Amino acid sequence: MIAEKTAKDNGAGTVSRKGTLSRLVLLGPPGAGKGTQAVWLSDAIQAVHISTGDLVREAIAADTPMGRQVKTFSDRGELVPDKLIVDLVMPYLIASEKWILDGFPRDVAQAKILEAALAEHDHHLDMVIALKIDDQLLIDRLANRRMSHATHKIYNLMFDPPPASDPGPFEQRVDDHPEEIRRRLQVYHDKTEPLLAFYSSSGLLRLIDAGGPIEVVHAKITATLAGQ
Ligand code: AMP
């Protein structure tokens, strides 16, 4: 999701910071709540939310040449080749001074591409927030995740069922089926998790326990931003 932020009061006052945070990466396994936290956080610090997963799904839905190329990988829960994902995301990184990246980088090679692209413009990352959560909880969350076709709201049949006021219908993402969930978690552990060591060594990493309710995770991120 790409959303330009305005200067309206939207909770930013709850985040007190010592310096300006302009370029953040949000890391975490599928189902950790990255999207939800990124939307809230982008409001809180007045940044653009750039989700590569959303860009991929939008390209597929629009049936663009790019969408047709990425679909086979995405539907199977596999990573889209670097060249394609970089072509998708780079225009957004360049267009905005302040953003939160959700879903990119996905491995160390992409992190190095990002670093080089930022360095070209004399920019750097300010912080990497990594959500940590147990695999079994992720499986329960993803297998029960549904999106309302009418309202585009995301629900969870176990933890947050749709209210009667939402007419639905409620759709499951193609990559939220059991085999694809397993593959996505495997890809996360094999390829994305090494990024924790990568960003830890540069001092950018902040680890957040994301096993609790959304509001509790919000509060932990807020405290982390305040402490920097
Ligand atoms: P997400 O919504 O972040 O789980 O992304 C959904 C799918 O989009 C992934 O399973 C990948 O197929 C693709 N995707 C999103 N971001 C990337 C990325 N940085 N690199 C490669 N593939 C990606």
Residues whose N, C-alpha, C, O or C-beta is under 5 A from the ligand:
A	BS01	AMP	P30 T52 G53 D54 V56 F73 S74 G77 E78 L79 V80 I85 G103 F104 P105 R106
